[in-house]
């Protein structure tokens, strides 16, 4: 009898022991590598990326953890970020689709001249447009959020730009295909380059200026490397904005447990897109102050001057529509859809 009880107790202990790793496996933590080109002291990293990661970690009860790598610390170039997520080199990236010109053509509609004036509203529109008009645009990855930055600003080193005509002949950095087209239509010599290349190009005179939003100015020292800034009226459309994507490796997402997928999903979509857009534009005053603190000159274009910019760049829309038609997409429909969604979501 004693021997039988001992055997039963031993069997129970074995089952309990075997059960322990199974229970632990169900609660195991997942570590995700987050990679981007933004600097570790940039507003984007400190107020957008880190808070997003911290919220995911908190919502998961600590079961999702991040290894965070700003400033391309895992290697490669900004142009390669999207493919790093696609290929599983990293798990999540935040990058510009426009770094690879023409690869994601349908979302370029949000980079057309004077189509937006509020990042939160346009980020919501961008997400809905992606869902309804081109859900296969980023089919190689699992999309977490889509956003745009605040109104674009013209920054120049040695010549004040007070009208569209003043851009003629200036070598101006643009972030994407549509923005470089815009600069060319205004008489500038467009130079495409990722954000991290701006300081070196300005200091060497490779470019005369750049278009970026106020928010990012301090992180690339544009307030130190330029003297003049041209911004557009707050109650009129912005000269341009840039689209961003936060994307995750598909296999990594699909491999998550159902409950951890729900955590990612709860921090994805329109609400996450709106948060990122709203926060990025919300940092514009900080960047603007960095320029005024140095005594730089800021010109706010008048309504008439802005209308002249709009008139000179009007053909860019038609060119984009024609390009979409050639690719087999309905360009006019895509453009009208984007404009309607921006109007639907309002000014944020």
Helices and strands as residue ranges (DSSP letters): H 2-26, E 30-36, H 43-44, I 45-49, H 50-59, E 64-69, G 78-80, H 81-87, E 92-95, G 97-99, G 105-111, H 119-133, E 141-148, E 152-156, G 164-167, E 171-174, H 177-185, E 189-192, G 195-197, H 198-204, E 209-213, G 214-216, G 218-220, H 222-225, E 228-231, E 243-249, H 250-254, H 258-266, H 269-282, H 284-292, E 297-300, H 303-312, H 315-326, H 331-345
